[in-house]
Amino acid sequence: MRKIGFTGTRHGMTDAQKKAVKDFLSSQKFNEFHHGDCIGSDKDANDIVDEFRAEGKKVKIVGHPPTYNKYRAYCKCDILLAKYDYLTRNQHIVDTADILVATPDTKERLHSGTWSTIRYARKKDKKIFIFNRNGEMRME
């Protein structure tokens, strides 16, 4: 089974992203879902995976909380790991995951945690599934 890592904006997913991510995840076989436990997209993704679990899918949700609590979502996780600064936490998510699912809110740019995580996943040769705001997915 696979471990899926997730990264996204704290502004949350669009409805199109939510639908596309839900459809994608429903087609995947995975037993762990790792996210950064922040408001916005992390919480949205946590809720999607929690729906699968309510339907009987056996998936552990693993939270990688940040040290800075201002944007923390306090999601219901099976495993809550130690707190780290955003950059280190995001790298841990990538290092742990077999693939990365990403929901950025803009085109690629500097000074974005989501894009920084995607760039790190590229360096680690991870398979990345990027869902644009309109729900279109591209794989790298």
C-alpha positions in Angstrom: 0.0 0.0 0.0 1.0 3.6 -0.6 1.4 6.7 1.5 0.0 9.9 0.1 1.4 13.2 1.1 -0.7 16.4 0.7 0.1 20.1 0.4 -2.2 23.0 -0.3 -3.0 26.6 0.4 -4.3 27.8 3.8 -7.0 29.6 1.8 -8.7 26.2 1.1 -9.5 24.3 -2.1 -12.0 25.5 -4.7 -15.1 23.3 -5.2 -13.5 22.1 -8.4 -10.3 21.1 -6.6 -12.3 19.3 -3.9 -14.2 17.3 -6.4 -11.1 16.4 -8.5 -9.0 15.5 -5.4 -11.9 13.4 -4.0 -12.3 11.6 -7.4 -8.5 11.0 -7.6 -8.1 9.7 -4.0 -11.1 7.4 -4.4 -9.3 5.7 -7.3 -6.1 5.2 -5.3 -5.0 2.4 -3.0 -3.4 3.9 0.0 -3.2 3.2 3.7 -1.7 6.5 5.0 -2.6 10.1 4.3 -0.1 12.7 5.5 -0.9 16.4 5.7 0.3 19.5 7.6 -2.7 20.0 9.9 -3.4 23.6 8.8 -6.6 25.5 8.1 -7.7 25.6 4.5 -6.7 22.8 2.1 -5.2 20.5 4.7 -8.5 20.5 6.6 -10.4 20.1 3.3 -8.3 17.1 2.4 -8.6 15.6 5.9 -12.4 15.9 5.6 -12.4 14.1 2.2 -10.3 11.2 3.6 -12.4 11.1 6.7 -15.5 10.5 4.4 -13.7 7.5 2.9 -13.0 6.2 6.3 -16.7 6.6 7.3 -17.5 4.4 4.2 -15.1 1.7 5.5 -11.8 2.5 3.8 -8.9 1.7 6.2 -6.7 4.7 6.0 -4.5 6.3 8.8 -4.5 10.0 8.8 -1.1 11.4 9.9 -0.8 15.0 11.0 2.5 16.9 10.7 1.6 20.0 12.7 3.6 23.3 12.5 5.2 24.9 15.5 3.3 28.1 14.7 -0.3 27.5 15.8 -2.0 30.5 14.2 -3.0 28.5 11.1 -3.3 25.1 12.8 -6.6 23.2 12.0 -6.3 20.6 14.8 -7.7 17.9 12.5 -8.7 14.5 13.9 -5.6 12.4 13.1 -4.8 8.8 14.0 -1.1 9.8 14.4 0.0 13.3 15.3 3.8 13.8 14.9 6.1 16.3 16.6 5.8 19.9 15.6 8.3 21.4 13.2 8.7 24.7 11.4 6.8 24.9 8.1 9.7 24.1 5.8 10.9 21.1 7.8 7.4 19.8 8.3 6.7 20.0 4.6 9.9 18.2 3.8 8.9 15.4 6.3 5.6 15.0 4.5 7.4 14.6 1.1 10.1 12.3 2.6 7.4 10.0 4.1 5.1 9.9 1.1 5.2 7.8 -2.0 3.3 10.4 -4.0 2.4 14.1 -3.4 -1.0 15.6 -4.0 -1.0 19.4 -4.3 -3.7 22.1 -4.5 -2.0 25.4 -5.1 -4.0 28.6 -5.4 -1.7 30.3 -8.0 0.8 29.6 -10.7 4.2 28.6 -9.4 5.8 31.3 -7.4 8.4 31.9 -4.7 7.5 32.5 -1.1 4.7 29.9 -1.2 4.8 26.9 1.1 2.8 24.8 -1.3 5.1 25.5 -4.2 8.2 25.1 -2.0 6.9 21.6 -1.1 6.2 20.8 -4.8 9.8 21.9 -5.7 11.2 19.7 -2.9 9.2 16.8 -4.1 10.6 17.3 -7.6 14.2 17.2 -6.1 13.3 13.9 -4.4 11.9 12.5 -7.7 8.4 11.9 -6.2 5.4 11.5 -8.4 3.4 14.7 -8.0 -0.3 15.3 -8.8 -1.1 19.0 -9.0 -4.7 20.1 -9.0 -5.3 23.6 -10.4 -8.1 25.9 -9.1 -10.3 24.8 -12.0 -9.9 21.1 -11.0 -7.6 20.2 -13.8 -4.9 17.8 -12.8 -1.4 17.4 -14.1 1.1 14.8 -13.2 4.9 15.4 -12.9 
